[in-house]
């Protein structure tokens, strides 16, 4: 969020001055410009789509445990806790009852 603000306002203010005010290092800003999303965030997005696809194929019934099993069957290295976190953030819920 901080780096995005700096990027949008770099025409108005100096980059180093904004970094100093926001207490971030300017080298972090320049490395963020090269690759805005971390590898972990990119992997989270990819796996969230796989989770969403597996959930849709199950008739929107499966919970995070079965979704984790489906992803492991597809060859993904993923834990139940990560699937639970990603599913929760994506609004994916198991059908109860």
MARTI-299519 format. One line per field, with one value per residue (C-alpha): residue number from 0; residue in three letters; x, y, z. Coordinates in steps of 0.5 Angstrom, whole numbers, plus 2048, in hexadecimal, padded with zeros to 3 digits. Layout:
<atoms>
num <- (NUM, ...)
residuo <- (Ala, ...)
x <- (X, ...)
y <- (Y, ...)
z <- (Z, ...)
</atoms>
This chain:
<atoms>
num <- (0, 1, 2, 3, 4, 5, 6, 7, 8, 9, 10, 11, 12, 13, 14, 15, 16, 17, 18, 19, 20, 21, 22, 23, 24, 25, 26, 27, 28, 29, 30, 31, 32, 33, 34, 35, 36, 37, 38, 39, 40, 41, 42, 43, 44, 45, 46, 47, 48, 49, 50, 51, 52, 53, 54, 55, 56, 57, 58, 59, 60, 61, 62, 63, 64, 65, 66, 67, 68, 69, 70, 71, 72, 73, 74, 75, 76, 77, 78, 79, 80, 81, 82, 83, 84, 85, 86, 87, 88, 89, 90, 91, 92, 93, 94, 95, 96)
residuo <- (Unk, Unk, Unk, Unk, Unk, Unk, Unk, Unk, Unk, Unk, Unk, Unk, Unk, Unk, Unk, Unk, Unk, Unk, Unk, Unk, Unk, Unk, Unk, Unk, Unk, Unk, Unk, Unk, Unk, Unk, Unk, Unk, Unk, Unk, Unk, Unk, Unk, Unk, Unk, Unk, Unk, Unk, Unk, Unk, Unk, Unk, Unk, Unk, Unk, Unk, Unk, Unk, Unk, Unk, Unk, Unk, Unk, Unk, Unk, Unk, Unk, Unk, Unk, Unk, Unk, Unk, Unk, Unk, Unk, Unk, Unk, Unk, Unk, Unk, Unk, Unk, Unk, Unk, Unk, Unk, Unk, Unk, Unk, Unk, Unk, Unk, Unk, Unk, Unk, Unk, Unk, Unk, Unk, Unk, Unk, Unk, Unk)
x <- (800, 806, 809, 803, 802, 809, 808, 802, 805, 80C, 80B, 809, 80E, 815, 815, 81B, 817, 811, 815, 818, 811, 80E, 814, 815, 81C, 81C, 81F, 819, 815, 819, 819, 812, 811, 815, 810, 80A, 808, 80C, 80D, 809, 803, 803, 803, 7FD, 7F9, 7FB, 7F9, 7F2, 7F0, 7F1, 7EE, 7E8, 7E8, 7E8, 7E2, 7DE, 7DF, 7DD, 7D6, 7D8, 7D8, 7DF, 7E3, 7EA, 7EC, 7E9, 7EC, 7F3, 7F2, 7F0, 7F6, 7FB, 7F8, 7F9, 801, 800, 805, 800, 7FD, 7F6, 7F8, 7FA, 7F4, 7EF, 7F3, 7F2, 7EB, 7E9, 7EC, 7E8, 7E1, 7E1, 7DD, 7DB, 7D4, 7D1, 7CB)
y <- (800, 805, 803, 804, 80B, 80D, 80A, 80F, 815, 815, 81A, 81F, 81D, 81A, 813, 813, 819, 814, 80E, 812, 815, 80E, 80B, 806, 805, 807, 801, 7FD, 801, 800, 7F9, 7F9, 7FD, 7F7, 7F1, 7F4, 7ED, 7E9, 7E2, 7DF, 7E4, 7E2, 7DB, 7DC, 7DF, 7D9, 7D4, 7D8, 7D7, 7D0, 7D0, 7D3, 7CF, 7C8, 7CB, 7CD, 7C6, 7C3, 7C6, 7CC, 7C6, 7C5, 7C8, 7CA, 7C3, 7BF, 7C5, 7C4, 7BD, 7BF, 7C3, 7BE, 7B9, 7BE, 7BE, 7C5, 7C6, 7C9, 7C8, 7C8, 7CE, 7D2, 7D0, 7D2, 7D9, 7DA, 7D7, 7DC, 7E2, 7E0, 7DF, 7D7, 7D3, 7CC, 7CA, 7C8, 7C4)
z <- (800, 802, 7FB, 7F7, 7FA, 7F9, 7F1, 7F0, 7F3, 7F1, 7EC, 7F1, 7F7, 7F7, 7F8, 7FD, 801, 801, 803, 809, 80B, 80B, 80E, 808, 805, 7FE, 7FB, 7FD, 7F9, 7F3, 7F4, 7F5, 7EE, 7EB, 7EE, 7F2, 7F4, 7F8, 7F6, 7FC, 7FA, 7F2, 7F5, 7F9, 7F4, 7EF, 7F5, 7F6, 7EF, 7F0, 7F6, 7F3, 7ED, 7F2, 7F6, 7F0, 7ED, 7F4, 7F3, 7F8, 7FE, 800, 806, 806, 808, 802, 7FE, 801, 7FF, 7F8, 7F7, 7FA, 7F5, 7EF, 7F1, 7F5, 7FC, 800, 807, 80A, 80E, 808, 804, 80A, 80A, 802, 802, 808, 804, 7FE, 801, 800, 805, 806, 805, 80C, 80D)
</atoms>
